[in-house]
Amino acid sequence: MNRLESSTGLAPTTAGATVRLTTAQALVRYLAALHGRDADSDESAPLFGGVFAIFGHGNVAGLGEALYGIRDELPTYRAHNEQAMAHAAIAYAKAHMRRRMMAVTTSIGPGATNLVTAAALAHVNRLPVLLLPGDIFVSRAPDPVLQQLEDFSDGTVSVNDCFRPVSRYFDRIMRPEQLLTALPRAIRALTDAALCGPVTLALPQDVQAEAYDWPLAFFEPREIVFRAPQPTDDELMHALDAIEAAERPVIVAGGGALYAKATPELLAFADKHGVPICETQAGKGALPWNHPLHLGPAGVCGSTAANALLREADLIIAVGTRLQDFTTGSNALFAHVPILSVNVNTFDALKGNGLEVIGDAARVLDDLSFGLEDWAAPEAWTLRARDVAREWVDIVSRITDARQPPEGRLPYDGEVIGAVQRSSPLSARSDIVVCAAGTLPAELEKLWRTETPGGYHMEYGFSCMGYEIAGGLGVKMARPDREVIVMVGDGSYLMMNSEIATSVMLDAKLIIVLLDNRGYGCINRLQQATGGAPFNNMFDNCVQGKHGAPTVDFAAHARSLGAIAEHVADIAGLEAAMERARAADRTYLISIDTDHTRTTDEGGVWWDVAIPEVSTREAVREARSGYESAIVGRKARNTPV
C-alpha cells in the first residue's frame, strides 16, 4: 500500500493509499466526512454539528490536538460542566429530530463520570449523542495514573465501564485500527431509527496519541440515509381490521411521530377518518394545538378532553410512544383497551400486549389511510371529540388569560405561562419552549400552545433537573432563527446554570424565565399528597443554621455570568420584561416569585406512587388506605370481562 504522510490533511484519494494519523485525528476526520439525509430528500447536511469539549487529563493532548487541526470543518465548543454540555448536545439532536447530532469529550476521571447522567437521559429518550471520554493507559506503564479508579479484582475496569448500561453501543478502543470497525457500528446505532441512543467510545489516552497508517478511503465523504423499517402486509391487514372494527378510536402521538416528521400524515388521517388525537410529553407539537380533533395531552398531566375520551375508547392507536406511566395513568387510564402500536422499535411496540405495526409513523399512517379508503369513525364519536376539544381550549384560555392571582397570593405557573405566550403575537408559531422537571412539565403540557413541530421541547423521559438551561443552549444552536424560552424552577436552576455563560460566549441568546417558589415545590406537594409531613423540600422546612435559609438573587447571579437579568414583582411586570428580553441582544433572565401550593386543577389522572404500609402517622395510614383502593380499582379494570 502507498502511504501519504500527513498529520493535518488528506491527500487526493488513490487506490490502496494510506495516510498516517493518530487515533484521535482519524476519529474526528471520520466524523467530519459524514453527511445525513432523509430517504425521500435530496438535501443533506453534515451529520455532526460539532464537538463539545472540556479538556483535561486524558483528552487534551490527543483529542485536543486532533480537534484543533480540524476546527474549521468540525467546530469545538467549550462548556462549563460535562453533564450540561452533554445535555446541550442531546437537545441539539432532539431539535433536529435526530437528523443531526454532536459529540462530547471529557477527561478520564470526574469529567467522564459527569457524563453518565446525561447518557442515561439520552438512552431513556432515544436520542443520539456520541460520548468520547478519555480513559486510562492501555500500556499500564504509568499505572495508576491521575484520576484512575483501581478495581481490586479486575485490572481492566475503569470508570468508563459505568457507561455500559446507559449506552446503546459501547466500545473501548484498545488499538487504533479498532476504529475501522467501531466507528461504523457507532454511527449505525446513532442513526438507526430503532437503535437510536447514546454511544460511548472510551478512548485510552495513549491510544489517542498512537499513529496508524489508515486507508484513505475510510475518510472519503459519505452519506447516511435515514430510513426506518417498513411494516409487513400482514401487520397492515391486522391493523386495518382493528381500526375498521373500532367505534371509539383515539390516537396517542408520541415522540416517534415527531422524529418521523409525521405531522402531515397525522393531520390527513384525523381529517379524513375523524379520529381524535392526543399527545404525550415527547409528542406534544406533533399536531397544532388548535386542530379541531386535537384533544390535548394524555395521562397524569393530561387534559380533561384527552383523558375522558381515552377512558371511553375501544381502540388506542399508539403512534411512536413508549407508553410511559405518565401517559397511561400507571396502566389504569385505558386499561383493558386494545392497543395498536405503530413504532420503529419492537421493544416499545410490544407494550400493552396489542397489535404491532413495525415501521415509520409517517409511512404507516399513510398506508393505513389508503387501506381504510372511505372508512370513518362514527359521526357521534367525532362530534363528541370536537366538543370536548373545544371545551379544553376554553379551559386553557381561561387559565392563561388570568392576569391577577387571588387576593394576597403570588402568581402560579399557569399565569406565568400565559404571560410568556402573550408577549408575542407570533409566539404560538415561532417560539420554542424548553423545560424538564418539577411542576412546570405538567403545567406546560396542559397549557403551552404550539402550532409547530419542535415548538415544545420537554425532557420528561428521565425528568432530569438541570437539563433546562443546557438543553436550551443546544436547541438555540440547532435553531438560531427561533426565540428559545427556557422555563425553569429555582431548584433546577441551582442544580445547573453555568451554561448561561456558554450561551453568552456563543451568542446563543436564550430567554430564561425563572419561577422562584423557594424550594422543591413539586415534590413537596407529592410528599404531602402521600401523607408525608412537609420535610426537607422547601427552604422553610429544611435543617438550617444560625443564618437561616438564603435569599437567592437569581438576577444578580445571571448577570455575573454575562446575561442581562431582572426580577419582576407580578404578571404585568413579567409581560413588560418579556418585551425587553425579546429585544435584547443576548441571554436574558427574568425571575418572578411564584406560589408553590397552587396548580392547575383541571385534567390529570391517578399516578401510582407507593405509600408505606406501616407508619406512626395517621396521615400516611389514610393515604395508604386510599392507595390500596386505587390498586384494587386498577386490577379490576385490567381484568378481562
N, C-alpha and C positions, 0 to 999 in steps of 0.2 A: 504494500500500500504506500502511496505517496503521503508525505507528511508536510503540512504547511505550518511552520512555526508561527504562533500568534498568541498573544495574551490579551489583546484589546479588540481585535476584529476578526472577521472571517473573510477568507479569500473566495473568489468565484468557485462555484461547485465544479468539482472534477471527479469523474468516476473513480471510485476507490480512494479518494483523497481523505486525509485526516487533518485535524487541527489540534494543537496541544493547548489544553486549557486545564485549569484547576476544576475540581468537582463543583465548587461554588460558581465559577464562571460558566461552566456548562449548564448548570441548573437554570440560572437566570436567563441565559440566551435561549434556552429551550422555551421558557415561559414567554419571552418577548416575541417569539416567532409564531405564537398561536393566535388564531382568529376564530370567531364563532359566528354562526348564522342559523336562523330557523330553516327547517327543511323547505318551507314554502316561500322563502325570500331569497333575493339575490344580494341583499345588503349584509355586509359583515362588519365586525368591529373587533379590535384587539380583545382577546379573552380576559386578559389581566389588566386592570386599570392602574396597577402599581403595587408597591410593597410598603406596608407599614413596618417600621423598624425602630426598636430601641436597642442600640448596640451595647454590648458588654462582653464579659469574659466568655468566649466560646462562639461568638459570631462576628465580632468587629474586624478581625484580621481576615478571615476567609470570605464570608458573605459581604462584609462591609466593602472590601476592595472590589469584589465582583460587581456589586450594585453601583459603586461609583463609576466603574467602566462602562456601564450601560444605562446611566441615569437619563440620557436623552430619549431612549426608547422605552424604558421601564422606570418610571419615576419612583423615588423613595421618599416616604413621608415620615417625619419624626413625630412621635407621640409622647405622652407623659405617663402612661400607665399601660402595662401589657394587656391586661384584661380589656381595658377600654378600647385600645386600638384594634383588638380582635372584634369587639362589638361593632366598631365603625366599619370594619371590613365586611362583617356579616350583613349589616344594614345596607351597605353598598350593593351587595349581591341581591338582597331582597328587593331593593328599589329597582334593580334591573331585571326583576322577575327571573333571576338565576341565570341570565344570559351572559353576565359579566361578573367578575369577582376580583378578589385581591389575595395577596399572600401576606404573611406576618412572620417576622423573625425576631428571636429573642436570644438572650444569653442562656447558659446551661443550667442555672440554678433557680432562684426565685422568679427570674424573668420567664422561665419555661413554665413553672407551676402556676404562675399567674394566668396562663392561658387556659387552664383546664376547665374553669367555669364557662368560659366563652365557647370552648369546644363542645361542652355538654349542651349549651344553648343552641348551637348550630345543629347538633345531632337531633335534638328534640324537634326543632323547627324545619328540618330537612333543607338546610341552607348551606351552600358551598363556601368554604374558606380553606386556604392552604396554609397550614401551620408548619413553620420551619424553625423549631427550637434547636439551639446548639446542644451538643452532647459531650460526654467525657471522651478522653482519648481512647481510640481503639487499641493503640500500641501498649497502653498502660505504662509507658515508660515513666511518666511523672506521677503515677498513681499513688495516693489520691490527689486530685487537683482541687484547686479552689472551687468551692460550692458543690463538690461531689458528695452525693449520698452513698454511703457504703452499706450494702446489704451483707450481713454477716454470713449468709448461707448461699448467696448467689452472686458471683462476680460479674455477671452480665447485666445486672439490673442497674438502671439509672432512674432519675425522677421522670424521665420521659416515658417510662413504662406506664405512668399514670394516664397517658393518652389512649392506651389501647381500648378501654371500654367506651370512650367518648369519641372515637374516630370511626368513620365508615371504612377507611383504609389506613393502615399503619405500616410503616416500614422504617427500619434503621439502616442507613447507608454505610455499610462497613468497608466497601471498596468503591472507587469511583465508577467503575463500569456497571455497577448495580443500577445506576440511574437509567441505563439504557432500557431496562425493563420496568423499573419502579415508576418513572415519570409517566409513561403512557398509561399505566394502571391507575396512577393517582388522578390523572386528567379524566379518565373514564368515570371514576367514582364522583368527581366533581361535576361532571356534565351529564351524567345519566339521569333521566327523569325519575327513575325508581330508586337508584342508589344514592342520590344526591345528599351530600352532607360534608362534614369536616374531614379533611385528610391531613395526616401528620407524617412528615418525613423528618425523622430525627437525624441530625447532622453532626456526627463527632467532629470536633474541631480540627483534629489532624487530617481527617479525610477531606474536609472542606478545602484544605490548602494543598492537597496532593494533586499532582498533574497526571494527565492521561491523554493518549492520542485518540481523539474522538472522531468518528466518521462524520464528515461534513454534512452528509445527507440528514443526520439527526437534527440539524439546526435549520433545515430549509423551512420556509414558511408553510404552515399547514392550517387547514380549516376544520374546525369542529362543527359538525352539523347537528343541531339539537333536534332530536326526534324522540318519539315515545312509542311504546308497544301498541299495536292495534288489536282491537277485540276480534275474537273469532265469530264466525257466523252463528254458531250455537249460542254463544253468550248473548249476542244481539237478539236472537229469536226468543230466548227465555225472558230477556228484559222487556221486549215488546209485549209478550203475553202478560207479564206482570202489570205493566202500565195500562194496557187496554182493559184489564180486569178491575182496575182501581176506580173508585168513585170519589176518593178524597186524597189525592196525591199531594205531597209537599216536597219541594226540592230544598235540600240543605247544601249551600255552596260553601266550600272550604277554600283554603289557600291554594289547592291544586287548580281550582277554577281560574285564579289569577295567574298562576305560573303557566297555565296552558293558553293564556290570553283568550279565554273563552267568553268574555262579556258579550260579543255579538251573537254567539250561539245561545247563550242563556236568554238574552232578550228575545231572540227569534222563537225559542222554544216556549217561553212564557206567553208571548203574544199569540202564537199560532194555536197552542194547545190549552191555554187557560189554566196553567199550573202555577200556583203561587210559589215564591222563592223566599227563603230566609238565609241568614248568613252566620258563619262562625266568626270568632275574632280574626283569624287569619284570612277569612274570605270576605270580610267587610270591604265594600268598594267594588266587588265583582259586578254589582248591579247598581245603577243610580238610585239614590235614596228616594227619589220622587216617582219611580216607576209604579204604576197603579197596582201591580201584583207583588210589590216588594213589601214583605211583612216585617222587615227589620231583623234584629239579631235573635238567635235561638238560645234557649237554655237559661243558665243561672243568671247571666247578665242580659237576658233576652227581653224582648218586647211583649206586651200583652197580646198583640196580634199573632206573632210567631208562635208563642207558647200555647195559645188557645187552639190554633189550627194543628199544631203538632200533636196535641192530646187527642184530637178528633180524627187524625189522619189514618187511612188504611194502607198507605204505602209511603215510605220515606225514600226518596231518591237522593242518596248521599254522593255529592259530586266533589271529589278531591278533598275529602276531610278524613282525619284520623279518629273522629268521634270521641274526642276527649270528654271527660266528665262534666266540664262546664257547658258543653253543647248538649249532652244527653240528660242533664239533670241527674248525674250519677246513675245513669241507666234506668231512670224512673220516668222520664218525661214522655217518651214514646216507646215504653216497654211493650213487648209482645206485638209490635207493629212490624210487618215485613220490611226489610231494608234491601234496596237495590243499590249496591256500591259501585260507583264509577271511579276508578283510581288506577294510576300507573303502578302503584306499589301493592303487590299481593298481600303483604303483611297488613296493610291498612284495609284493603278490600275485604279481608276475612272477618273484620269486626262486625258484630251484630248477627253473625251466622246467616247472612242473607245471600242473595244472588250477587255474583261478582261479574263485573264487566271490566276487564283489564285494558286500559287504553287512555289516551289523551282526552281530556274533558271536552275540548272543542270538537274533535273528530267524532267522539261517541255521541254527543248531543246532536250533532248534525246527522249522523247515521240514524239515530233513534227517531228524530223528527221526520226524516224521509220515510222510514218504515211505518210510522204511525199514520202517514197520509193525512186524512181529514179528521182523525180522532181528536176529540177534545174532552177535557174533564166536564162533568155535568155542570150545566149553567148555574145551578143554585150554589155549587161549591165555589165556582169562580166569582160569582157576585158576592158571596159571603167574604171571600178573601179580599176583594176590593173594599168592602165596607170596613172590615177591621183594620186594613192597612191605612185607610183614610183616618180612622179614629186614632191610630197610633201617631200619624203625622200631626194631628191636632194636639195630642198629649205632649209631644216633643216641643211643638211651638209654644204651648202654654208655659212649659218649664223654662225653656231657654229665652223666652221673651221677657221674663221677670227681671226687673232692674233693681228691685229693693228686697232685701231679705226681711223676714218678720221683725217686728219691733224688738230692738235690743239684741239681735242676733247678727253674727257675721255671715257673709255670703257663703254658699256652699258650691261644690264643684259644678252642678248643673247651671247655676247662674253665671259662673266664670266661663264655662264653655260657650254659653250664649253670647256673652260679651266679646269673646275672641272671634266667633264667627260673624258677628255683626260688624266687626271692624273693617271688613272689606266686602263690597257687594259681589266680588268675584270669588270670595273665599271658598264657597262650596265647589267651585270648578277648578281652582288652581292651587290652593294651599295643600300642604302635606302635614298632617299632624302625627307626631311621634310620641309614643309612650310605652310603658312596660308594666310596672307592678303597682299594687296598692289599690286604693279606691278608684282612681282615675280610669283604669281599663273598663270597669263596669259602667261608669258614667259616660265615658266616651263611646263605648259600643252602643249604648242606648241613644245617645243624644247628638253625637257628631254626624254631620251630614256631608257626604261627598258624592259627587257625580262622576268622579274619575278613578279608574283602577289605579291603585297605589296611593290615592289621596289619604288613606288611613293606614298608618304603619304602626302596628302593635306587636310587641314581643310578649305573647302571653302563653306560649307553649312551655317555657321554662320559668316565666314570671320572675324575671331577674332584675331585682332592684339595682340601679346603677347603669342600666342599658341606655337610659333615655337620652342623655346629652351626647354620649359617644355614638349612639345609633343615629341621632340627628345629624351629627357630623358626616357619617357615612352616607346618609340619604342626600344631604346637600352636595356632597362630592359627586354623587350619581346624577342628581337633578339640580344643577346650579341655576337653572332658569325658574325654579319654583320657590315660593316662600315656604320655608320649613319651620314649623312651630312645634317646639318641644314643650310638652306639658308634664310637669314633674312635681312630686311632693317634696317636702323638706327632708324626709327620711332618705329617699333615694338620692337627693342632691348631696347630702352629707356623705353618702357612701362613695360617690364617684362624680367628680365635677371637673377634673383637671383638663379634659379635652375642650373646655371653653378656650383655654389658651391656644390650643391647636387650631380651633376654628378661627380665631383672630389671626393667627400666623398665616393660615392658608387662604384668608379672605373668603372663608366658607361661612357666610353670615347665617346665624340662627336667631330666631325669636324664642326666648325661653320664658315661659310663664310658670312661675313657681308658686305653688299653693302651700302656704305655711300653716299647718294645723298643730304644730308643736309636738310632733311625735309620730308614732306609727298608728295613725287613726284607724286604718282599715282592720288591722289585727286586734286593736283594742276593742272594736265593736264585735269582731268574731269571738274574742275571748269572753266577752260578757254574754253573747248570744248562746254560748255553750255552757253557761253557768259560772264561768270564772269571774273572779274579782278583778277589777282594773289593776294591772300589775306589770311593771317593767316595760310598758309600751309608750305611754305619754310621759313627757318630761315630769309632769306633776306627780306621777305615781312610780317614779324610779328612785333608787337609792341616791342620795345627794350629800355632798359635803357642805362645809360651812358657807360656801359662796352660792349654793343653790344651783338651780338649772340655768344654763346660759341663755342669754337673749342673743340670737344669731342675727347679724346684719347681713343678710344674703346679698343685698345690692352692693354693699361695700366690698364683700368678698369677690363678687363677679367683676367689679371694677379693678380689683387688684390683679385679676387675670387678663386684663386688657379689654374687657367688654364695657359697653355702656349699660348702665343699670339704674333702676329706681324702684322705690317701694311706693305702692299706692294704697289708699285707705278704703276704697269702695269700688263698686262696679263702674260708676261714672268715671272715676279716676283710671280704672283699667282700660276703658274704651279710649280715653284720651291718650293714655300711654301707648296703646296699640298703634295708634296713628303715628306717633313719634317713632316707634320701633320699626314700622314698615318703611318709614322714610330714612332710617339710619343706614350708614354705610358699613356697619359691622355688627357682630353679635350683640344682642340687646336683651338684657334680663329684666323682667318685671316681677316683683314679688308682691303677694297680697295675702293677708291673714284670712283664713277660712275656718268654717265650723266643722269640727271632726265628728259631730254627732248626727248631722243631717245627711241623708242620702235620698236618691230618687225612689219613692215607694212603688211606683208603677213598674210592672214587669217582674221578671225573675221567677225562679222555681227553687225547690229544695236542693240542697247540696249536702252530700254525705261527708260530715266531719265527725269522726269518732269521739264520743264523750265518755269519760271514765265511768266504769261500772260501780266503783266504790269511792266515796268521798265523805268527809265530815261535814261538808257544806250542803245545806238544803237546796240552794240554787242549782248546784251541779246535779243533785239527785233528781230534781224536777226536769232539768234539761235531758238527763239520761232517759227518763220515762218517755218524754216526747220523742227522743231519738229512736227508742225501741219501737214505738208506734209507727214511725215513719219507715223503719226497716221492714216491719210486718206488711205495711202497705205496698212497699216496693216488691216484696216477694209475691204478694197476691197479684199484682199487676203483671209480674213476669211468669205467672203460672198459666200454661195453655188452658183454654176453655175446653 
